[in-house]
Amino acid sequence: MNFDVNQAMRPDYMNSIKDGNDLNPLLQNYWMVIHPPVLFLGFATTIVPFAFAIAGLWVKKGTDWIKQALPWALFSAAVLGVGIMMGAAWAYESLTFGGYWAWDPVENASLVPWLVMIAGIHTLLIYKHSAYSLRSTYIFFIISFIMVLYSTFLTRSGILGETSVHAFTDLGMNLQLYLFLYLFIWISAFAAARDAKQRNVTMIVSGVLLAVLVFFPNPIVAFLSMIAGLACAVLYVQKNVTAVQKEENASSREFWMFIGSLVFFLSAMVIIFKTSMPVYNKVFGTSIAPPEDPEYSYNNIQMYVSIIIGLLTAVTQYFKYKNTDRSYLIKKLLIPTIITLVICGLLFAFGQINYHKKGPIFHASIWLALAASIYSIVANASYIFAGLRGKLKLAGGSVAHVGFAMVLAGILVTSSNKEVISNNLNGIPVPLGPNEDPRENLTLVQGVPSNMGKYTLTYLGDSAHPRKQEWYYKVLFTSDDGKENFTLLPDAFVNYKGREGLMANPSARHYWDHDIFTFITSLPNPDVKDDTVSFKPHTLKAGDTVFYSKGYMVMQEIQKRDSLPETVFGKDGSLHEIPIKIYSKTGSIYTVTSRLARARGEFMALPDTIPSESLILQMAEVSDDNTTAVLGVKESDNVMKYVTLKAFKYPYINLLWLGVLVTAFGIMMSVVRRVSLNIKQR
């Protein structure tokens, strides 16, 4: 394609360019304006602690970089954590799986570097106060940055294309991505080498492996080359970095901080191992399938991690470095423990956790994790106001712990008590996606009120986007007590011609203690024209069959009801009902009841609509002996204007979002304090 300079210099050049198809509607959200750059900043800043660690290994000065690296590591953790949760907020507002975290591989790939960075920060603090855990700090900072590169490889290589909803397709950059990852892994090993001889051996080994890959490309060799480089770096750090040989005292703060760091690291390794299943399948030619229920598969492990972390963040700060007297510890923890027991007792008596379907052990672990997170909130708050005597400038770590515990509590409460409130009571059958339960999807006919929990819902109408591919649906919510009256506007992008199906953006009503979260699950085809089809009459007896374009229907025995309220039907009112079974070519079977009422001397037919079959049935008349009936059958693509939605109730979801802000604020408090200390000590 040739570029015309004269064309580009035209005054109306920009106006001559036609608009494209725009972003996918699911990406047209304000979080997607700020989430990617913030997350990228978090990823990018992990290189600073990594660079400090590599420099320390290279010049063999194991301690000089510690003070300078700590503020950067804290800043990276704060930004990366906020960036990750911005993505969770986007998922909550834009996606329809009814949550903020789905353990998607790309989500996991961003979480793992953060977990390892947090582990490195805590081991760095251990070393700063007690000279322990220097080797672990090196390893954690190196692995944190390597995991950023690995997550980039996973996302951009296309290897997750079938397992992640927001991974990129193969961009043709696999070689570049692999070499970039390979280079930094072996740089880490090279820097950690003890002397020139060891570095020469490292360089030769890495060069030979790379040459083998160039001339004999093989995914197994490529995978094992990276593992070998990382193992070499870890081994060199363990052998060549001087460390205190004496074991930590079990009653010391550094001992339990290291246990917590190890738990974070092991949690990250479990997550990345499960996330890397597509890589193993690609490398070794296996076909290991992902778990049928990914959420439960991950949560079943991470639940116990949250219990341990909750307890450690509650009690560890009450320990002293080197050694702690038991009576001192009991005295300090007594009041927070009593307060926590009272709160947990009240929650156990009056609260509700709805995970019985996962079994009693999982149910008990949720209660324990919730109790541990409450304990962490109470103990850290007590430490701020009693242990630190209200000196907030020293309380950055405790504030971050409070926020993190709030995040854990918010996750536990919302995920366990999330309630589907869109129970299908009107029985209108409509086509749904393969993962949708018809009992949890409520179909609203325009202008017809329907009950949903404590609300009455009315579909008022819709408005189209100028592109005529995106529709906004106005659904009026009115509470039964009349105190609430609001309208939600879930929207959906539909492309029937391209057979891309339905993509919906949720809409939510926010309260301080819960959210009402709704999204569209089914719509009629918006391209249909006005209905001009008339009813075709069929005179039928019980057992007779009527064929239509998509299947056939069988009329059952006519039933007549005479005992009817006189105020509605009049003195001689009656109601005829004909159950009809409809057998679709798709294999679906529907049972509908067509009705003909006689009220105050007039006959009134009550049509039955089956949107998924484009059918409308209407009884026209019934014989005097109730043996035959005239049934009108109409097939039309314009059956009725309806919208089917699913609605959740999320209790205390704001606890999660507030916890994220408190965590970030606490970490930034620590950043400011560490920077000011470094300036004073120059």
C-alpha positions in Angstrom: 0.0 0.0 0.0 1.5 3.4 -1.1 1.2 6.4 1.2 0.2 9.6 -0.6 1.8 12.6 1.2 -0.4 15.1 -0.8 -3.5 13.2 0.3 -2.4 13.4 3.9 -1.9 17.1 3.7 -5.5 17.8 2.7 -7.3 20.1 5.2 -10.2 17.6 5.3 -8.0 14.5 5.5 -9.3 13.4 8.9 -12.9 13.9 7.8 -12.3 11.7 4.7 -11.4 8.7 6.9 -14.4 6.5 7.5 -15.2 5.3 11.0 -14.4 1.7 11.8 -16.6 -0.8 13.6 -15.7 0.6 17.0 -14.6 -1.4 20.0 -16.4 -4.5 21.1 -19.3 -3.2 23.2 -18.0 -5.2 26.2 -14.8 -3.1 26.1 -16.7 0.2 26.0 -16.5 0.8 29.7 -14.6 3.5 31.6 -12.7 0.9 33.5 -11.1 -0.2 30.2 -9.8 3.3 29.8 -7.8 3.2 33.0 -7.4 -0.6 33.8 -4.9 -1.5 31.1 -2.4 1.4 31.6 -2.5 1.0 35.4 -2.0 -2.7 35.1 0.8 -2.1 32.6 2.5 0.4 35.1 2.2 -2.3 37.8 3.8 -4.9 35.5 6.5 -2.5 34.4 7.5 -1.4 37.9 8.3 -5.0 38.9 11.5 -4.5 36.9 12.8 -2.1 39.5 13.1 -4.5 42.5 14.3 -7.1 39.9 17.0 -4.7 38.7 18.1 -3.9 42.3 18.3 -7.6 43.0 20.3 -8.4 39.8 22.7 -5.5 40.6 23.2 -6.7 44.1 24.1 -10.2 42.8 26.4 -8.8 40.1 28.5 -6.5 42.3 28.3 -8.9 45.2 26.9 -6.3 47.6 24.0 -8.1 49.2 22.7 -5.4 51.4 23.3 -2.0 49.8 20.2 -2.2 47.6 17.7 -3.1 50.3 16.7 0.4 51.4 16.4 1.7 47.9 14.4 -1.3 46.6 11.8 -1.4 49.3 9.8 1.8 48.3 9.8 0.6 44.7 8.6 -2.9 45.6 5.8 -1.4 47.7 4.8 1.0 44.9 4.8 -1.8 42.4 2.6 -4.0 44.7 0.1 -1.1 45.2 -0.2 -0.2 41.5 -0.3 -3.8 40.3 -2.9 -4.7 42.9 -5.1 -1.8 42.1 -4.7 -2.5 38.3 -5.8 -6.1 38.9 -8.9 -5.1 40.8 -9.8 -2.5 38.2 -10.0 -5.4 35.9 -12.3 -7.1 38.4 -14.5 -4.0 38.5 -14.7 -4.0 34.7 -15.7 -7.7 34.7 -18.3 -7.0 37.3 -19.8 -4.1 35.3 -19.4 -5.5 31.8 -19.4 -9.3 31.8 -22.4 -11.6 32.5 -20.9 -14.5 34.5 -22.2 -12.7 37.6 -19.0 -11.8 39.4 -15.7 -10.1 39.4 -13.2 -13.0 39.3 -13.6 -16.2 37.3 -10.1 -17.6 37.7 -9.6 -17.0 34.0 -6.0 -17.8 32.9 -5.2 -14.2 32.0 -6.6 -13.0 35.4 -4.4 -15.6 37.1 -1.3 -14.6 35.1 -1.7 -11.0 36.5 -2.3 -12.2 40.0 0.7 -14.5 40.4 3.4 -11.7 40.0 1.6 -9.7 42.7 1.5 -12.6 45.1 5.2 -13.3 44.7 6.0 -9.5 45.0 4.1 -9.4 48.3 6.2 -12.4 49.5 9.3 -10.6 48.5 8.3 -7.4 50.3 7.8 -9.3 53.6 11.1 -11.2 53.3 12.9 -7.9 52.6 11.4 -6.5 55.8 12.5 -9.6 57.6 16.1 -9.0 56.4 16.0 -5.3 57.2 15.2 -6.0 60.8 16.8 -9.3 61.5 19.3 -10.2 58.7 17.3 -13.3 57.8 15.7 -14.2 54.5 18.1 -12.4 52.1 18.2 -15.3 49.7 14.4 -15.6 49.7 14.1 -11.9 48.9 16.4 -12.3 45.8 14.5 -15.3 44.6 11.1 -13.7 45.1 11.9 -10.4 43.3 13.5 -12.4 40.4 10.5 -14.7 40.1 8.0 -11.9 40.3 9.5 -10.2 37.2 9.9 -13.5 35.4 6.2 -14.2 36.1 5.4 -10.9 34.4 7.3 -12.0 31.3 5.7 -15.4 31.5 2.2 -14.0 31.7 3.0 -11.8 28.7 4.0 -15.0 26.8 0.8 -16.8 27.9 -1.4 -13.9 26.8 0.2 -12.9 23.6 1.3 -16.3 22.2 -2.2 -17.5 21.5 -1.7 -20.6 23.6 -4.6 -19.7 25.8 -6.9 -18.9 22.9 -9.4 -21.7 23.7 -9.2 -21.4 27.5 -9.4 -17.7 28.2 -12.1 -15.2 27.2 -9.6 -12.3 26.8 -6.4 -13.8 25.6 -4.9 -12.7 22.2 -4.8 -14.9 19.2 -1.4 -15.9 17.8 0.3 -12.6 16.8 3.2 -14.3 15.1 5.5 -13.2 18.0 6.0 -16.5 19.8 9.7 -16.6 19.0 10.3 -13.0 20.2 8.3 -13.6 23.4 10.2 -16.8 24.1 13.6 -15.3 23.5 12.7 -12.3 25.8 11.7 -14.7 28.6 14.7 -17.0 28.0 17.1 -14.0 28.1 16.0 -12.6 31.4 15.9 -16.1 33.0 19.5 -16.8 32.1 20.6 -13.2 32.9 19.4 -13.9 36.5 21.4 -17.1 36.6 24.5 -15.3 35.1 24.3 -12.5 37.7 23.9 -14.9 40.6 27.0 -16.9 39.6 29.8 -16.8 42.1 32.8 -15.9 39.9 34.0 -15.7 36.3 34.4 -19.4 36.0 30.8 -20.1 37.1 29.6 -17.3 34.8 31.4 -18.8 31.8 29.9 -22.2 32.5 26.4 -20.5 32.7 27.0 -18.6 29.5 28.1 -21.8 27.6 25.2 -23.8 28.9 22.6 -21.2 28.0 24.3 -20.7 24.5 24.3 -24.4 23.8 20.7 -24.8 24.7 19.8 -21.8 22.5 21.8 -23.3 19.6 20.0 -26.6 20.0 16.7 -24.8 19.8 17.7 -22.8 16.7 18.8 -25.9 14.8 16.4 -28.4 16.3 13.3 -26.5 17.5 11.4 -28.6 19.9 8.8 -27.4 22.5 10.0 -29.8 25.1 13.6 -28.6 24.8 12.3 -25.0 24.9 10.3 -25.6 28.0 13.1 -27.5 29.8 15.6 -24.8 28.9 13.6 -22.2 30.8 13.1 -24.5 33.7 16.9 -25.2 33.8 17.7 -21.5 33.7 15.3 -20.6 36.5 16.6 -23.6 38.6 20.2 -22.5 38.0 19.4 -19.0 39.2 17.7 -20.2 42.4 20.6 -22.7 43.0 23.2 -20.0 42.6 21.4 -17.6 44.9 21.2 -20.4 47.6 24.8 -21.3 47.3 26.5 -17.9 46.7 24.5 -15.4 48.8 25.8 -15.1 52.3 23.0 -15.7 54.9 22.6 -16.1 58.6 22.9 -19.9 59.4 21.1 -19.8 62.7 17.4 -20.8 62.5 14.8 -18.2 63.4 13.1 -18.5 66.8 9.5 -19.8 66.5 8.4 -17.0 68.9 9.8 -14.3 66.7 8.1 -12.0 64.2 10.5 -12.9 61.4 9.6 -16.6 61.6 5.9 -16.1 61.1 6.4 -13.4 58.5 8.5 -15.9 56.5 5.8 -18.5 56.9 3.3 -16.0 55.5 5.6 -15.2 52.6 6.0 -18.9 51.9 2.3 -19.4 51.8 1.9 -16.5 49.4 4.6 -18.0 47.2 3.2 -21.5 47.2 -0.3 -20.2 46.5 1.1 -18.4 43.4 2.9 -21.6 42.3 -0.3 -23.6 42.6 -2.2 -21.0 40.6 0.4 -20.8 37.8 0.7 -24.6 37.6 -3.0 -25.0 37.1 -3.1 -22.0 34.7 -0.2 -23.5 32.6 -2.1 -26.7 31.7 -2.5 -25.4 28.0 1.3 -25.0 27.9 1.9 -28.6 29.1 -0.6 -29.9 26.6 1.2 -28.0 23.8 4.7 -29.0 24.9 4.1 -32.6 25.8 1.3 -33.4 23.4 -1.2 -34.2 26.1 -4.8 -33.4 26.3 -5.4 -32.6 30.0 -8.8 -31.0 30.3 -9.4 -28.0 32.6 -11.6 -28.7 35.6 -15.3 -28.8 35.0 -15.9 -26.2 37.7 -12.8 -23.9 37.7 -14.1 -21.7 40.4 -14.5 -24.6 42.9 -11.2 -26.1 41.8 -9.2 -23.0 42.7 -11.3 -21.9 45.7 -11.0 -25.3 47.3 -7.3 -24.6 47.7 -7.2 -20.9 48.1 -9.8 -21.1 50.9 -7.3 -22.6 53.2 -4.6 -20.1 52.0 -7.0 -17.3 53.1 -7.4 -18.9 56.5 -3.7 -19.0 57.1 -3.0 -15.5 55.8 -5.9 -14.1 57.8 -4.5 -15.6 61.0 -0.9 -14.6 60.3 -1.8 -11.0 59.4 -3.8 -10.8 62.6 -1.2 -12.0 65.1 2.3 -11.7 63.5 2.7 -7.9 64.1 2.2 -8.6 67.9 5.4 -10.7 67.9 8.7 -9.0 68.4 11.8 -9.5 66.3 14.2 -12.1 67.6 12.0 -13.4 70.5 8.6 -12.8 72.1 7.5 -13.5 75.6 4.4 -15.7 75.6 2.6 -13.8 78.4 3.2 -10.5 76.5 1.7 -12.0 73.4 -1.4 -13.4 75.2 -1.9 -10.0 76.9 -1.8 -8.1 73.7 -4.0 -10.5 71.8 -6.6 -11.1 74.5 -9.0 -8.2 73.7 -8.9 -8.6 69.9 -9.5 -12.3 70.3 -12.5 -11.7 72.5 -14.0 -9.1 70.2 -13.5 -11.4 67.2 -15.2 -14.3 69.0 -18.2 -12.1 69.9 -18.6 -10.9 66.3 -18.2 -14.4 64.8 -20.7 -15.8 67.3 -23.3 -13.2 66.3 -22.6 -14.0 62.6 -22.8 -17.7 63.2 -26.1 -17.3 65.0 -27.8 -14.7 62.7 -25.7 -14.7 59.5 -26.0 -17.1 56.5 -23.4 -18.8 54.4 -25.0 -20.7 51.4 -22.3 -23.2 50.3 -23.9 -26.4 51.5 -24.0 -27.7 48.0 -20.2 -28.0 48.0 -20.2 -30.2 51.1 -19.8 -29.6 54.8 -16.0 -29.4 54.7 -16.0 -26.6 52.2 -18.8 -24.9 54.1 -16.8 -25.1 57.3 -13.7 -23.7 55.6 -15.7 -20.7 54.5 -16.7 -20.0 58.1 -13.1 -20.4 59.2 -11.8 -18.1 56.5 -14.4 -15.5 57.3 -13.5 -15.7 61.0 -9.8 -15.3 60.2 -10.4 -12.2 58.0 -12.5 -10.7 60.8 -9.8 -11.5 63.3 -7.3 -9.7 61.0 -9.4 -6.6 60.8 -10.0 -6.4 64.5 -6.4 -7.3 65.5 -4.8 -4.8 63.0 -7.2 -2.0 64.0 -6.3 -2.7 67.7 -2.6 -2.7 66.8 -2.9 0.7 65.1 -4.7 2.4 68.1 -3.1 0.5 71.0 0.2 -1.0 69.8 1.2 2.1 67.8 -0.6 4.5 70.1 -2.4 6.1 67.1 0.9 7.0 65.2 -0.7 6.7 61.8 2.6 7.4 59.9 3.9 4.1 61.3 0.7 2.2 60.5 1.0 1.7 56.8 1.5 -2.1 57.1 -1.4 -2.5 59.5 -3.7 -0.4 57.4 -2.8 -2.5 54.3 -3.6 -5.6 56.4 -7.0 -4.3 57.4 -7.8 -3.6 53.7 -6.6 -7.0 52.6 -8.7 -8.7 55.3 -11.7 -6.6 54.1 -11.1 -7.9 50.6 -11.0 -11.5 51.8 -14.2 -10.9 53.9 -15.9 -9.3 50.9 -15.0 -12.1 48.6 -16.2 -14.7 51.0 -19.5 -13.0 51.8 -20.4 -12.1 48.2 -19.4 -15.4 46.7 -21.1 -17.5 49.3 -24.3 -15.5 49.6 -24.8 -14.5 46.0 -28.4 -15.1 45.3 -30.3 -15.6 42.0 -33.5 -13.7 42.3 -34.8 -14.0 38.7 -36.8 -17.1 39.3 -38.9 -18.0 36.2 -42.5 -17.9 37.4 -44.4 -17.1 34.2 -43.1 -20.2 32.4 -42.6 -18.4 29.0 -40.2 -20.7 27.0 -37.5 -18.8 25.1 -34.1 -19.8 23.6 -31.2 -19.5 26.0 -27.5 -20.1 25.9 -26.2 -23.6 26.7 -25.0 -22.6 30.2 -28.2 -20.9 31.3 -30.8 -22.6 33.5 -34.4 -21.7 32.3 -35.5 -21.7 36.0 -33.1 -18.7 36.7 -34.1 -16.5 33.7 -37.2 -14.4 33.8 -38.9 -13.4 30.5 -40.7 -10.0 30.6 -43.3 -9.2 27.9 -43.4 -5.5 27.1 -45.9 -3.7 29.3 -46.8 -6.8 31.4 -45.7 -6.7 35.1 -44.0 -9.7 36.5 -43.0 -10.6 40.0 -39.4 -11.1 41.0 -38.7 -11.5 44.7 -39.8 -8.3 46.5 -40.0 -6.4 43.2 -42.5 -6.1 40.4 -40.7 -5.8 37.0 -42.1 -4.1 33.9 -40.3 -4.1 30.6 -41.0 -0.6 29.3 -39.3 -0.7 26.0 -35.9 -0.3 24.3 -33.8 2.2 22.4 -31.3 1.4 19.8 -27.7 2.6 19.4 -27.1 4.6 16.1 -25.2 1.6 14.8 -28.4 -0.5 15.2 -26.6 -3.4 16.7 -26.8 -2.4 20.4 -30.0 -2.0 22.3 -30.7 -0.6 25.7 -33.7 -2.2 27.6 -35.6 -0.2 30.1 -36.8 -2.4 33.0 -38.8 -0.7 35.8 -38.3 -2.2 39.3 -41.0 -1.4 41.9 -40.8 -2.8 45.4 -43.8 -4.5 46.9 -43.9 -2.0 49.8 -43.8 0.9 47.3 -40.7 2.5 48.8 -38.5 1.8 45.8 -39.0 2.7 42.2 -36.0 2.7 39.8 -35.2 1.8 36.2 -32.2 -0.4 35.1 -30.8 -0.2 31.6 -29.1 -3.5 30.7 -27.9 -3.4 27.1 -27.0 -6.1 24.5 -25.1 -6.4 21.3 -26.7 -8.8 18.8 -25.5 -9.9 15.4 -27.9 -12.5 14.1 -26.6 -12.3 10.5 -23.0 -12.9 11.6 -24.3 -15.7 14.0 -22.2 -14.2 16.8 -25.0 -14.5 19.2 -25.8 -12.2 22.1 -23.2 -10.2 24.1 -24.7 -8.3 27.0 -23.6 -5.5 29.4 -25.1 -5.7 32.9 -26.8 -3.0 34.8 -26.9 -2.8 38.5 -28.6 -0.9 41.3 -26.1 -0.1 44.2 -27.0 0.0 47.8 -24.6 0.3 50.8 -25.2 -3.3 51.8 -25.9 -5.1 48.4 -26.2 -4.7 44.7 -29.1 -5.8 42.4 -27.2 -7.0 39.3 -29.1 -7.8 36.0 -28.2 -8.7 32.5 -29.9 -9.9 29.3 -29.9 -13.6 28.4 -32.4 -13.8 25.5 -33.9 -11.4 22.9 -36.2 -11.7 19.9 -34.6 -11.2 16.5 -34.6 -7.3 16.1 -34.6 -7.6 12.3 -38.1 -9.0 11.9 -40.8 -6.9 10.2 -44.3 -6.1 11.2 -46.5 -9.2 11.6 -48.9 -9.8 8.7 -49.5 -13.5 9.2 -53.1 -14.6 10.2 -54.3 -17.5 12.2 -54.9 -20.8 10.4 -57.9 -22.6 11.9 -57.8 -26.4 12.7 -60.8 -28.4 13.9 -59.5 -30.9 16.4 -60.4 -33.7 18.8 -58.4 -35.0 21.6 -55.3 -36.9 20.2 -55.4 -35.1 16.9 -52.1 -33.8 15.5 -51.3 -30.5 13.7 -48.0 -30.1 11.9 -46.1 -26.8 11.6 -42.8 -25.9 10.0 -40.6 -26.7 13.0 -42.4 -29.7 14.4 -45.9 -30.9 15.4 -48.4 -30.6 18.2 -50.9 -32.9 19.8 -54.1 -31.7 21.4 -55.1 -33.3 24.7 -58.6 -33.7 26.2 -60.7 -30.6 26.5 -61.4 -29.5 30.1 -64.3 -27.2 31.2 -64.4 -25.3 34.4 -67.8 -24.0 35.6 -67.0 -23.0 39.2 -65.7 -19.5 38.5 -65.9 -16.2 40.4 -69.2 -14.5 39.3 -67.7 -11.1 39.8 -65.3 -11.8 36.9 -67.1 -14.2 34.6 -70.7 -13.3 35.2 -73.6 -15.6 36.1 -73.2 -18.1 33.2 -69.4 -17.8 32.8 -67.2 -20.7 31.8 -63.6 -21.5 30.9 -62.4 -24.1 28.4 -58.8 -25.3 28.6 -57.0 -27.5 26.1 -53.5 -28.8 27.1 -51.4 -29.0 24.0 -48.0 -30.8 23.7 -45.6 -29.4 21.2 -42.8 -31.5 19.8 -40.0 -29.4 18.1 -37.6 -30.8 15.5 -34.8 -29.6 17.9 -35.9 -32.2 20.4 -37.5 -29.8 22.8 -41.0 -30.6 24.2 -43.3 -27.8 25.4 -46.7 -28.1 27.2 -49.0 -25.1 26.9 -52.7 -24.6 27.7 -54.9 -22.7 25.3 -58.0 -21.1 27.0 -61.3 -19.8 25.8 -63.3 -17.9 28.4 -67.0 -16.9 28.3 -67.5 -13.9 30.5 -70.7 -11.9 30.8 -72.0 -13.3 27.6 -68.9 -12.7 25.5 -66.2 -15.1 24.4 -62.6 -14.2 25.0 -59.6 -16.2 23.7 -56.3 -16.2 25.7 -53.5 -16.8 23.2 -50.4 -18.9 24.1 -47.1 -17.7 22.8 -44.0 -20.0 22.3 -41.3 -17.6 21.2 -38.6 -20.2 20.6 -40.9 -21.9 18.0 -42.3 -18.6 16.6 -45.8 -19.9 17.4 -49.0 -18.3 18.7 -52.0 -20.6 19.5 -55.5 -19.3 20.1 -58.7 -21.3 20.7 -61.6 -19.9 18.5 -64.5 -22.1 19.6 -65.6 -25.3 21.4 -68.4 -27.6 20.5 -71.4 -27.9 22.8 -70.4 -31.5 23.8 -66.8 -30.4 24.6 -65.3 -33.0 22.2 -64.0 -30.7 19.4 -62.4 -27.3 19.3 -61.2 -24.9 16.6 -57.6 -24.0 17.3 -56.0 -21.1 15.5 -52.3 -21.6 14.7 -50.0 -18.8 13.6 -46.3 -19.0 12.8 -44.6 -15.6 12.9 -41.1 -14.3 13.5 -42.7 -11.3 15.3 -44.3 -13.2 18.1 -44.0 -10.5 20.7 -41.7 -8.0 22.2 -39.9 -9.5 25.2 -36.6 -9.5 27.0 -35.3 -12.3 29.2 -33.0 -11.3 32.0 -31.1 -12.9 34.9 -30.7 -11.1 38.2 -28.4 -11.6 41.2 -28.3 -10.1 44.6 -24.8 -9.4 45.8 -24.6 -8.8 49.6 -21.9 -6.5 50.9 -20.0 -6.2 47.6 -18.8 -2.7 48.7 -16.8 -4.4 51.4 -14.6 -5.8 48.6 -14.1 -2.5 46.7 -13.5 -0.5 49.9 -10.9 -3.1 51.0 -9.0 -2.6 47.8 -8.8 1.1 48.4 -7.8 0.7 52.0 -5.1 -1.8 51.0 -3.6 0.5 48.4 -3.8 3.5 50.8 -1.9 1.5 53.5 0.8 0.4 51.0 1.2 4.0 49.8 1.5 5.2 53.4 4.4 2.8 53.7 6.0 4.1 50.5 5.9 7.7 51.7 7.4 6.7 55.1 10.2 4.6 53.5 11.1 7.3 51.0 11.3 9.9 53.7 13.5 7.6 55.9 15.8 7.0 52.9 16.2 10.8 52.4 17.0 11.4 56.0 19.6 8.7 56.1 21.5 10.0 53.1 
